[in-house]
Amino acid sequence: MIRIQILSFIIFSVLSGTIFAQQEDYQIRVNSNLLRQNVGAYYDYSDQSGINIKVSVWGYVKYPGRYVLPARTDAKDLISYAGGIDDNAYLDDLRIYRISSDSTQLLIKINYEDLWAGNNLKRDLYLAKLQAGDVLIIPGRPRLYWENYFNLALSSLGFLISVATLIITATK
């Protein structure tokens, strides 16, 4: 009976200590601006003394989501705010979806491949200026590298060897 009481006291002490530790961590003060920027993929980089716009970025960037940015922001700046492009992004087919004031939809295609690669840079590179409500789409697809092909070939070879071994064993 005493052992059960001691064991329950130890268990209660350990559990209550973790509960108190969790409550203390919860009470730590957090800057409300940081919390606002990270919850729900909403990021606020607004200029407090100027005009700001709300835009979205979707696709192969590090931090896709809704952004509040200064009105002078262009597409390359939004990509920078979004943490940069992913390795699998197609920079030759960026798209800005825009709805104009007369409710017509506009699709602007941008090619930033030259800007990113740095070779054969055109003088007339179009740095699309963003407007309120724009959605920047950065398409892409997971790319396979030689390691992926090698793993696929090894897996297939292993499967074929296993099937051949099974057939040889079953026929004997």
Secondary structure, DSSP 8 states (H G I E B T S, - for coil): -HHHHHHHHHHHHHHHHHHHHHHHHHTS---HHHHHHHGGGEEE---TTS-EEEEEEEESBSS-EEEEEETT-BHHHHHHHTT-B-TTB-GGGEEEEEE-TTS-EEEEEE--HHHHH-SS--TT----B--TT-EEEE-B-----HHHHHHHHHHHHHHHHHHHHHHHHHH-
